[in-house]
Amino acid sequence: MSMLIQAGLLTGIGLAFTFMNGFNDSGSIVAASISSRALPLRYALLLSALAHLAAPFLFGIAVADTIGHQVVAREAVTVPVVLAAASAAVLWCLITYRLGIPSSSSHALIGGLIGATAAGQGWRAILPSGLEKVFLALVLSPVLGMIGGYLLMWMAMYMAQRATPKVNIFFNRAQILALIALALSHGTNDAQKGMGLIVMGLMAVGSLREFSVPGWVVLACAFGISLGTAFGARRIIRTVGGKYYRVRPVHGFTSQCSSAIVILSAALLGGPVSSTEVISASIMGAGAAERISKVRWGVVREVVAAWVFTVPVTALVAALACRLFLLVF
C-alpha cells in the first residue's frame, strides 16, 4: 500500500473521530439550553457549530501536542497503532450514541492509544509522564466542574433570592453567551485531539518527521468537529438535559459557565479533558446546590459506570485491532 493511500486512510479515520467527537458531545453542550427552553434545538446546534468552526484557530495547539507527542514514544507511532487506536475510539462513540450514553471521546482515544501501543510496540513505548498528565486532567476536570457548578449556582440563588420569576428571562438570554463560551472551549479542546491523531498518522507514514500541526489539519478538524456538532446527538440531549433532573434557566446558565471555565483552562494547559464529563458534572453540581435530592443519582451512577469502563474496553478493542492491522501492514 502506497504512502499516499496510507496517509489518506489515517487522515480519514482521524477526521471521522473528530466528526464523532462533535456529534456525540454536541448533545451535552446544548442540552441545558434546550431543556431550559433558552433556545430551540436547531438554533442552539447552529450557534454551537459556528463557535466550533472558529475555536481551533483561537487558543493554540497545546492539547494536540499532548495527544500526539507526549503519550506514545516517537518510534512507536506506526500505521497499525494509529489506525487501531482511532478505530476503537470511533467504534466506542458509535456504540454509546446508540445507547444514549454521554460517553467520553477523550477516554476512548486514550484507551485506544494505550491498547494499540501495548499490543503493537510493548508497554515501554507508553510515556509515563504524558500518561500521568492526561489522567490527571481527566480525573480532576469533572470534580472541578461539579464544584464550579455548585458554587456558581449557590451564588446565583443568593443574588436572585428576592427576584421575581422574570429573572428567568435574564438567565435564558445569558445562556446564549454562555453557550457560545462553552462551544468555543469545547471546540478548542476537542478539535485538537483529532489534530494530534492526524499528525501521528502523518508521522507514521513519513510525511512529517517531527511533531507539528500543518494549517490544513487545523482547518480540516475545525470543519469536522463543526459538522458533527451541527448534526447533534439528540439521544444524548435527553440524558444530560432531562434525566439528571428538570433543568431550569438558572441551572443551564451556571453549569455552562462552570464547564466553559474548566474546559478552556485545561485546553490552555494542554490537558485533554472529557468535555462530556465536565458538562455533566457541572449540571449535577448546579442541581445539588439547590437540593441534594434533586439529582437522580441512580442515572448518575449508570453514566459514571460507562465512563469507568471506557478506557479498558477501548484498550482491549484497540489491542485486538492492532494485531489484525499488523498482518495487513
N, C-alpha and C positions, 0 to 999 in steps of 0.2 A: 504494500500500500504506500503510495507516494506521500511525501511530506506535506504537500498542499492539501491532499484529501484528509490526512490525519489532523492538520491544523483546522480545517473546516469542520470536521466532526467534533473536535474538542471545543471549538468556539460555539458551535451549535448547542451542545449539551450545557455549556456554561450559560448561554442565553436562555435556554429552557429553564434552568434553575432560577435565573433572575426573574423570568416571567412568573413562574410558580410562586416565587417569594412574594412578588407584588400581589398576585392573585389571592393567595392564602391570607396574607397579612392585611389586605385592604378591608376585609371584614371586621377585623379588630379595630382598625384605625377609624372607620366611620360608624362603628356600632353605637357609640354613645350619642352621637349627633342624630342618628336615625331613631333610636329608641326614645330619646327625649323630644323628638319632633322639632329639632332645631333646623333641619334641612331635609328635603326629600332625598330619596336614595340616589337617583341619577345625578342630582346636583352635587351631592356630597362626594360621590365617586369621581365626577369630572373635576371638581376642585382639588381633590386629593391627587388625581393623576397629573394635573398641571404642576402641582408643587413637587411631585416626584420627578417630573421631567427636568426641573430646574435644579433640584437638590444636589445631584452628583457633581455639579460644576462649582459648588459654593464653598465646601468645607474640607478640601484636601482628600488624601488617599491613605490615611493612617490605618484604617481597618483593612483595606486591601493589602497593605504591606504585612499586617499581622497574619492574615489568612494565607497569603501566597508566599511568604518569605520566612516566617518565624515558627511555624508548626512542624513542617517537614523539611528535612535536610535537602539541600540543592541536588545532590547526586541521586536522591530517591524519587525525584519528580520525574516519573516516566508516564508514557501514554496509558498503560493499563491502570496505574494508580489513580491518575486524574479522572479517567473515564469511569472507573468503578466508583469512586467517591461521589462524583456528580450524579451518576445514575441512581445510586442508593438514596441520595438526598431528594431527587425528583420523585422517585417512586414513593417515598415516605410522605411527601407533600400531597401526592395524589390520593393515597390511602386515607390520610387523616381528613382531607377535604370531603371525601365520600362519607366519612363517618360524622362529619360536622364538628370535629375536634379542633380547637385553635392550637395547632402544632407549632413547634419551633423549627424554622428552617436553619437557624444557626446551629442548634443541637444536631440536626440531621446532617449538615455539612461537616461538622467537626467529627461526628461519629463515623461518617463515610471516610474522611481522611485518615482517621486512626485505623480503621479496619483494613482499608485498602493498602496503606503503607506497611502495616504489620504483616499482611499476607504477601505483599509483593517484594518488600525490601527488609523486613525484620523490624523488631521493636526499637533497635538502636537508631533507626532513621527518624524517629519521632523526637523532636526537640523539647526537652522537659520545661525549659524556661518559657517558651512560647505557649506550650500547652497550659502551663500554670496561669499565665496571663489571661488566656481565653476562658478557662474555667472560673477564674476569679471574677471576670466580668459577667459571665453567665449566671453565677450564683448570687452575686451581690446586687445586680441590677433590679431584679424583681422585688427584693427586700427594700431597696431604696424607693422603688416605685410605690410600694404599699405604704411606706412611711410618709412619702410625699403626698400621696392621695389622702391619707388620714389627716395630716396637718393642714393641708390646703382646704379640705372640707370643713374642718373644725373652725378655721379662720373665717371661711365664707359664712358658716352658720352664725358665728358670733357677730359678724358685721351686718348680717341681714336679719337679725333676730326681731327687729321691730318693723321690718319692711312689709309692704302689702304683697299680695300674690302677683302684682305687676312686676316684681323683681325677676320673675321667671322670663319675662321678655328680655331683660338685660342679659341674663345668663345664656339665653338662646342666641342672642346676637353676638355675644362674646365668644360663643363656641365656634363661630365661623373663623375668627382669628386663631383660636386655639387649635382648630382642625388643621389650618394651614401650617402652623408651627409644628404640629405633630407629624404631618405628612412630610415636611421638609426634613425633620430629624430622622424619620424612618427611611426616606429616600437616600439620605446621606449615609446612614449606617449600612443598610441592607444592599443597596446597589453596589457597594464596594466589595461585598462578598463575592458577587458574580465577577467583578473585575479581577479579584485575586485568583479566582478559579480559572478564568480565561488566560490570564498571564502565566499561570502554572502550566497550562496546556501548551502555550506558545514556547515556553522554556523546554518542555518535554520533547517537542519535535525539532528544537534547534532554531526556531525563528527569532528567539530572544536569548541572549547569553546571560544577562543579568536581570534582576527584577526591576521592571519599570512599566508603568501603565501608559500605553500609547493613547493619543487623543481619541482615536476611533473606537477603542474599547470603552472609554468613558461614555462616549456618545451612544454606542450600542446598548450598554447597560442602562443608561438613562431612559432610552426608548423602551427597553424590555420591561423594566420594573413599572414604568408609567402605563404601558399597555396592559400588563397584568392587573394593575390597580383599577384601571378603567372598567374591566370586566367584573371584578368584585366577587368575592366568595360569600354568597348570601346565606349559606348554611352556617358559616362562622358568625355572621351578624346576629343570628338568632341565639347562638350560645352566649356570646360576650355581651350582647345588648339586652338580653331578657332573662336568661336562665339563672344568673347570679342573684338578681333582684330587679325590681322595677326601677329603671334608671330615669331620674328626673333631670331637668336642665342644670341644676347646681352640681349634681354628680358628674354629668358629662363635662362641664367646664373644668372642674377641679382635677378630674382624672386625666383629661387631655393635657392640661398644663404640667402636671407631675410627670407624665410619660414623656412629653417633649423635652423637658429639662434633663431627665436621666438619659434618654437615648442619645441626644445631641452631645451631652458631656462625654459619654462613652465613646462616641464616634471621634471626637477631637483628641481623645487619649489613645485611640487605636483599639478600643475594646469592642469586639463583635458581639453585642448583646442580642438576646432574643426579644425583639420588639413586641411580639405577641404576649410573652410572659410579663413584660413590664406594663403593658397596657391593661392586661387582665388583673395584675396585682394592684395597679393604681385604682381600678374600678372597685376592687374588693376593699381597699383601704378607705376609699370615699364612703362606701356603704357602711363599713364598720364604724366610722367616725360618728355617723348618725345613730346607729344602733347595731350592736354586735350580731344580734339575732336576725337582722335584716338580710344578711348574706346567706344564701343557701349553700352551706359548707359542704353538703354532700356532692353537689355539682363541682365545687372547687376541688374536692379530693379526686374525682374522676379525671379532671383536666390535668392536675398535678401528676397523677399516675402516668398519663400519656407523655408528659414532659420527661419524667424519670426514665421511662423505657426507650425514649427516642435514641439516645447515644448507643446503648448496647445493641439495639435491633438494627440500626443503620450500619453500625460497625460490622456486625455479622453478615449482613447482606452485601456490603462493600467487599468484605474479605472473600466471599464466595464469587462475586462478580470479577474481582481482580484475578483470581485463579483461572477463571474462564477466559478473560481477556489476555492473559499471559500466553495461552495457547494460540490465540488469534494473531497477536502482535509479536 
